[in-house]
Amino acid sequence: MKVLFVCTGNTCRSPMAEGIFNKLAEEKGLAHRADSCGIYTASGLPASENSLLACAEIGVDLSGFKSTEYSDINPNDYELIAVMTESHRQALLSFGVPFEKIIVLAEETGGISDPYGGNLGRYIICRDEIISAVEELIKKYCAVSVRGLNVDDLEQVHYIVDNCFENPWSEETVKDMLLREQAALIGAFIGEKLVGFTSLEWILDEGSLTEIAVLKEYRREGIGEKLMKELFEIASEKNLSFVTLEVRESNMPAISLYKKFGFDEVGVRKDYYKSPSENAVLMTKYLQ
């Protein structure tokens, strides 16, 4: 996910937020990255001296930063836009940015006030406010949580099915899976948004990984691995002896993921998949 931080001049608050977010995301092993811009500025300006000094204290280097004017930004490139004050939000709304895409940092305390013209101490206070606000943003919108799914999640599961599968399950099939006693659907969430899921079915001690899907914009961020780990926790609780799956033989990223988790190729099913026609690789992981 890409985040855009917006302030007025893009030389103080939003550059600090951009640098702090990218540092925290890297430390937490998240693939999310941030940019910043200013609503009323010119492109190419450096970060203010006190912003440089305040961020240098915490290991964030803004020495190469150059400002970007909002008119040079495509807001559609970003899943989330974080502004410093309510007035910034109103400005973006007037530019046609959807309300649901915009958040105000530290909104409950009135946002992040402008330190422009203040001394270094004022900038350090502003920096620390931004750190707290960005940590909350990451916790709410970026950190991935994994849990079992139920019928309350039906609409979000069906959305992923429609967007990820060539031959998607019907809504009734999804609902049946969510209610089936010998099946478990596991979802990965960022905040309240379901971004991926996997499903496990079993008979006696034999398990089958029937589906795994992650929305395109959230792939290559380790979400599939988190889902697989939780799936095997459930397989262990159910005392399953093994788990099997089928995968298109051309789907090398998925095959690599399965091999990473101990699945071995055990056979091929000719022309198993349709639209387009393709062989299925059979894979098995023994648990006991």
C-alpha positions as CSV (number, residue, x, y, z in Angstrom):
1,M,0.0,0.0,0.0
2,K,1.2,3.5,-0.8
3,V,0.4,6.4,1.6
4,L,0.5,10.1,0.7
5,F,1.1,12.7,3.5
6,V,-0.1,16.2,2.7
7,C,0.5,19.5,4.4
8,T,0.6,23.1,3.2
9,G,4.2,23.7,2.1
10,N,5.7,20.2,2.0
11,T,8.8,21.4,3.8
12,C,8.0,20.6,7.5
13,R,5.2,18.3,8.6
14,S,4.6,16.1,5.6
15,P,8.3,15.4,4.9
16,M,8.8,14.4,8.5
17,A,5.7,12.2,8.3
18,E,7.0,10.6,5.1
19,G,10.4,9.9,6.5
20,I,9.0,8.6,9.8
21,F,6.5,6.3,8.1
22,N,9.0,4.8,5.8
23,K,11.5,4.2,8.7
24,L,8.8,2.6,10.9
25,A,7.4,0.5,8.0
26,E,10.9,-0.8,7.2
27,E,11.6,-1.7,10.9
28,K,8.3,-3.5,11.1
29,G,9.0,-5.5,7.9
30,L,6.0,-3.9,6.1
31,A,6.1,-3.3,2.3
32,H,4.0,-0.1,2.6
33,R,5.8,3.1,1.5
34,A,4.9,6.8,1.7
35,D,5.4,10.0,-0.3
36,S,4.4,13.6,0.5
37,C,3.3,16.8,-1.1
38,G,2.1,20.3,-0.3
39,I,-1.2,21.9,-1.3
40,Y,0.3,25.4,-1.6
41,T,3.9,25.1,-2.5
42,A,6.4,24.8,-5.4
43,S,8.1,21.6,-6.4
44,G,11.9,21.2,-5.7
45,L,12.2,23.0,-2.3
46,P,14.3,21.4,0.4
47,A,13.0,20.4,3.9
48,S,13.4,23.1,6.4
49,E,16.5,23.2,8.5
50,N,14.8,22.4,11.8
51,S,12.9,19.5,10.1
52,L,16.3,18.1,9.1
53,L,17.7,18.4,12.5
54,A,14.6,17.0,14.4
55,C,14.5,14.0,12.1
56,A,18.2,13.4,12.1
57,E,18.0,12.9,15.9
58,I,15.9,9.7,15.3
59,G,17.8,8.4,12.3
60,V,15.6,9.9,9.5
61,D,17.6,11.6,6.8
62,L,15.7,14.3,5.0
63,S,18.9,15.9,3.4
64,G,17.9,14.8,-0.1
65,F,14.3,15.7,0.2
66,K,12.6,17.9,-2.4
67,S,9.1,19.2,-2.2
68,T,6.3,18.2,-4.5
69,E,3.2,20.3,-5.4
70,Y,-0.1,18.6,-5.1
71,S,-1.0,19.4,-8.7
72,D,2.0,17.1,-9.7
73,I,0.5,14.2,-7.8
74,N,-2.1,11.6,-9.0
75,P,-4.1,10.8,-5.9
76,N,-5.3,7.6,-7.5
77,D,-1.8,6.2,-7.0
78,Y,-2.4,6.1,-3.2
79,E,-4.7,3.9,-1.1
80,L,-4.6,6.3,1.8
81,I,-4.0,10.1,2.1
82,A,-3.1,11.4,5.5
83,V,-3.4,15.2,6.1
84,M,-2.3,17.3,9.0
85,T,-5.5,19.3,9.7
86,E,-9.2,19.4,8.8
87,S,-8.5,22.4,6.5
88,H,-6.2,20.2,4.4
89,R,-9.0,17.6,4.2
90,Q,-11.5,20.2,3.1
91,A,-9.0,21.3,0.4
92,L,-8.6,17.8,-0.9
93,L,-12.3,17.2,-0.9
94,S,-12.7,20.4,-3.1
95,F,-10.2,18.8,-5.5
96,G,-12.4,15.7,-5.8
97,V,-10.6,13.3,-3.5
98,P,-13.1,10.8,-2.0
99,F,-13.8,11.4,1.7
100,E,-13.1,7.8,2.6
101,K,-9.6,8.0,1.3
102,I,-8.5,10.9,3.6
103,I,-7.6,10.7,7.3
104,V,-6.5,13.6,9.6
105,L,-3.5,12.7,11.7
106,A,-4.2,13.1,15.4
107,E,-7.7,14.2,14.5
108,E,-9.0,13.6,18.1
109,T,-6.6,16.4,19.3
110,G,-7.1,18.8,16.4
111,G,-4.5,17.5,14.0
112,I,-0.8,18.3,13.7
113,S,-0.1,22.1,14.1
114,D,2.4,23.8,11.8
115,P,5.8,24.4,13.4
116,Y,6.9,26.8,10.6
117,G,8.9,29.7,12.0
118,G,9.3,28.0,15.4
119,N,12.6,27.0,17.1
120,L,14.1,23.5,17.1
121,G,12.2,22.6,20.3
122,R,8.9,23.3,18.5
123,Y,9.9,21.1,15.6
124,I,10.9,18.3,18.0
125,I,7.4,18.5,19.6
126,C,5.8,18.4,16.2
127,R,8.0,15.4,15.2
128,D,7.0,13.4,18.3
129,E,3.3,14.2,17.6
130,I,3.8,12.9,14.1
131,I,5.6,9.7,15.4
132,S,2.6,8.9,17.6
133,A,0.1,9.6,14.9
134,V,2.0,7.6,12.3
135,E,2.3,4.6,14.7
136,E,-1.5,4.7,15.1
137,L,-1.9,4.9,11.4
138,I,0.2,1.9,10.8
139,K,-1.6,0.0,13.5
140,K,-5.0,0.8,12.1
141,Y,-4.4,0.7,8.4
142,C,-1.2,-1.2,7.6
143,A,-0.6,-3.9,10.2
144,V,-2.0,-7.3,9.1
145,S,-4.2,-9.3,11.5
146,V,-5.4,-12.9,10.9
147,R,-8.5,-14.5,12.2
148,G,-11.2,-17.1,11.3
149,L,-14.0,-15.9,9.1
150,N,-17.8,-16.2,9.7
151,V,-21.0,-15.3,7.9
152,D,-20.6,-11.6,9.0
153,D,-17.6,-11.5,6.6
154,L,-19.6,-13.0,3.6
155,E,-19.7,-9.8,1.6
156,Q,-15.9,-9.1,1.9
157,V,-15.1,-12.8,1.1
158,H,-17.3,-12.7,-2.0
159,Y,-15.6,-9.5,-3.1
160,I,-12.2,-11.2,-3.0
161,V,-13.6,-14.3,-4.8
162,D,-15.0,-12.1,-7.6
163,N,-11.7,-10.2,-8.0
164,C,-9.2,-13.1,-7.7
165,F,-10.8,-16.2,-9.2
166,E,-11.2,-17.0,-12.9
167,N,-14.2,-19.1,-12.0
168,P,-15.5,-17.6,-8.8
169,W,-17.6,-19.4,-6.2
170,S,-21.2,-18.2,-6.0
171,E,-22.3,-16.3,-2.9
172,E,-24.2,-19.5,-1.8
173,T,-21.0,-21.5,-2.1
174,V,-19.1,-19.0,0.0
175,K,-21.8,-19.0,2.6
176,D,-21.8,-22.8,2.7
177,M,-18.1,-22.8,3.3
178,L,-18.4,-20.3,6.1
179,L,-21.0,-22.4,7.8
180,R,-19.5,-25.9,7.2
181,E,-18.4,-27.7,10.3
182,Q,-15.5,-29.5,8.6
183,A,-14.1,-26.4,6.9
184,A,-12.3,-23.2,8.1
185,L,-11.9,-19.9,6.2
186,I,-9.1,-17.7,7.5
187,G,-8.9,-14.1,6.7
188,A,-6.1,-11.5,6.7
189,F,-7.3,-8.0,7.6
190,I,-5.7,-4.5,7.4
191,G,-7.9,-2.6,9.8
192,E,-11.4,-3.7,9.1
193,K,-10.7,-4.5,5.4
194,L,-10.3,-8.1,4.4
195,V,-7.4,-8.3,1.9
196,G,-6.9,-12.1,1.6
197,F,-8.2,-15.4,2.8
198,T,-7.5,-19.1,2.6
199,S,-9.7,-22.2,3.1
200,L,-9.1,-25.6,4.6
201,E,-11.4,-28.6,4.5
202,W,-11.0,-31.9,6.1
203,I,-12.4,-35.4,6.4
204,L,-11.2,-37.5,9.3
205,D,-7.4,-36.8,9.3
206,E,-7.1,-35.7,5.6
207,G,-7.0,-32.0,4.9
208,S,-7.3,-30.0,1.7
209,L,-6.2,-26.5,1.1
210,T,-8.9,-25.5,-1.3
211,E,-8.2,-21.8,-2.0
212,I,-5.9,-19.0,-1.2
213,A,-6.3,-15.4,-2.5
214,V,-4.9,-12.0,-1.8
215,L,-6.1,-8.8,-3.5
216,K,-3.7,-7.7,-6.2
217,E,-2.7,-4.4,-4.5
218,Y,-1.7,-6.3,-1.3
219,R,0.4,-9.0,-2.8
220,R,4.2,-9.5,-2.1
221,E,3.7,-8.2,1.4
222,G,3.9,-11.5,3.3
223,I,0.1,-11.9,3.6
224,G,0.0,-15.3,2.0
225,E,2.6,-16.5,4.4
226,K,0.6,-15.3,7.4
227,L,-2.4,-17.1,6.1
228,M,-0.5,-20.3,5.6
229,K,0.9,-20.2,9.1
230,E,-2.5,-19.9,10.6
231,L,-3.9,-22.6,8.3
232,F,-1.3,-25.1,9.7
233,E,-2.1,-24.0,13.2
234,I,-5.7,-25.2,12.5
235,A,-4.5,-28.3,10.8
236,S,-2.5,-29.2,13.9
237,E,-5.4,-28.5,16.2
238,K,-7.5,-30.9,14.1
239,N,-4.8,-33.6,14.2
240,L,-4.6,-33.8,10.4
241,S,-2.1,-36.2,9.0
242,F,-1.5,-34.3,5.8
243,V,-2.8,-31.4,3.6
244,T,-3.1,-31.6,-0.1
245,L,-3.8,-29.0,-2.8
246,E,-3.9,-28.4,-6.6
247,V,-2.2,-25.4,-8.3
248,R,-1.9,-24.4,-11.9
249,E,1.5,-25.6,-13.2
250,S,2.2,-22.0,-14.5
251,N,1.6,-20.4,-11.1
252,M,5.2,-20.4,-10.0
253,P,4.9,-17.8,-7.2
254,A,2.2,-20.0,-5.6
255,I,4.2,-23.2,-6.1
256,S,7.3,-21.5,-4.5
257,L,5.2,-20.4,-1.5
258,Y,3.8,-23.9,-1.0
259,K,7.3,-25.5,-1.3
260,K,8.5,-23.0,1.3
261,F,5.9,-24.4,3.7
262,G,7.0,-28.0,3.1
263,F,4.6,-29.1,0.3
264,D,6.1,-31.6,-2.2
265,E,5.0,-32.2,-5.8
266,V,3.3,-35.6,-5.9
267,G,1.6,-35.7,-9.3
268,V,-0.2,-34.0,-12.1
269,R,-3.9,-33.8,-13.2
270,K,-4.1,-33.3,-16.9
271,D,-6.3,-30.4,-18.1
272,Y,-7.7,-30.0,-14.6
273,Y,-8.2,-26.2,-15.1
274,K,-10.4,-24.6,-17.7
275,S,-10.4,-21.1,-19.2
276,P,-7.6,-21.5,-20.1
277,S,-7.0,-25.2,-20.0
278,E,-4.0,-26.2,-18.0
279,N,-2.6,-29.1,-15.9
280,A,-2.8,-29.0,-12.1
281,V,0.2,-29.8,-10.0
282,L,-0.7,-32.0,-7.0
283,M,1.1,-31.1,-3.8
284,T,1.1,-32.7,-0.3
285,K,2.5,-31.7,3.0
286,Y,2.7,-34.5,5.7
287,L,2.1,-33.2,9.2
288,Q,2.5,-36.4,11.3
